[in-house]
Amino acid sequence: MVAEIYYATRHSGGVSVKGRTLLARTWPHPCANDPALVNLYHMLRRWCTPERPYSLVRLSAGGNSIEKRTNREGYFEIDLPLETVHSDELKIELPESRMSASATWPIECPARNHDLVILSDVDDTVLVTHAGKILRMIATTLLGNALTRQLFPGVTTLYRHLRRGPEPDDGHLNPIAYVTSSPYNLHGLVSHVFEINGLPLGPFFMTDWGLDEDKWLKRSHRDHKLGAIRQVLSWYPDKPAILFGDTSQHDVPIYVEAALAYPDRIAVILIHRVSSGKRLGLLLDEASKLEGHPTAIHFFDSHAEAAEILSAAGWISKLQRDEVINDSIPSV
């Protein structure tokens, strides 16, 4: 048995950890030319999660430990208070499991003298997913692997620059987090995609799919994403936030609701335009609720265009903008 860590994030109040106790498994390294059936087999393995419910987990970071028992699906969330954190590594113990040795996990420190907070959707904002086209989305998700998933041109460079700010030599690091309606079963795959493509890492807010009455496959997009926004804003208080989303699902009304609830915190909403026609018209009408509001909302067709918007507002420099534009040009 192992405790799979989904995030261990340092913030002003300490370290917040989310994870799950599972039967230990190994995964082969993917290849870009792996057959679709091989990818499908490994994807089905990820969906068939061998959770270990009601397990006792003990966490520490160089100070006093905290114990908590997982829920019936093996999930746990533990907050280590700031005064107990004396290490950059998390120690994980499963005291009731005789076969499980203690393990360590690096504590993410995504913020240093930060000026803003970034929260980004994943599907069709960072990764090409085709969430608005069900059959294509299923094929993309089930038949590919970490080496075949495509990112939108320029997104990696844009997010790196936002993380470091317009004056990268001053040592600032702005925290970034990601929210997706994909289940935690896919956490290993998604984090691997981000790592090999050089995207700045941060906590992933994902969902728990199931057939229970309180889930019926999964929580609503609205509750899940608003919960992630509230959590990130509480971790990093008193700093403005930039929200990234897209038009394929429900990001626009959710982000508008968040802006109306937190007018002094949500500075900019950037929406990747991946749909058209009547749907886009409805979303533009929804966005009009922010006319005269402190929060600016913009729709963009490419991450180069998003860089133009952010540069004009001072969130990245002109030089950084130009780098994003250059990286957004498709290679021949």
ABEGO torsion letter per residue (X at the ends): XBBBBABBBBBAAEBBBBBBBBBBBBBBBBBAABBAAAAAAAAAAAABBBBBBGBBBBBBBGBBBBBBBBBAAGBBBBBBBAAABABABBBBBBAABAABBBBBBBBBBABBGBABBBBBBABGAABBAGAABAAAAAAAAAABBAAABBBBBGAAAAAAAAAAEABAAAGBBBBBBBBBABBAAAAAAAAAAAAAAGBBBBBBBBBBBBABAAAGGBBBAAAAAAAAAAAAAAABBGBBBBBBBBAABAAAAAAAAAAAABAAABABBBBBBABBEAAAAAAAAAAAAABGBABBBBBBABAAAAAAAAAAAGABBAAAAAAAAAAABBBX
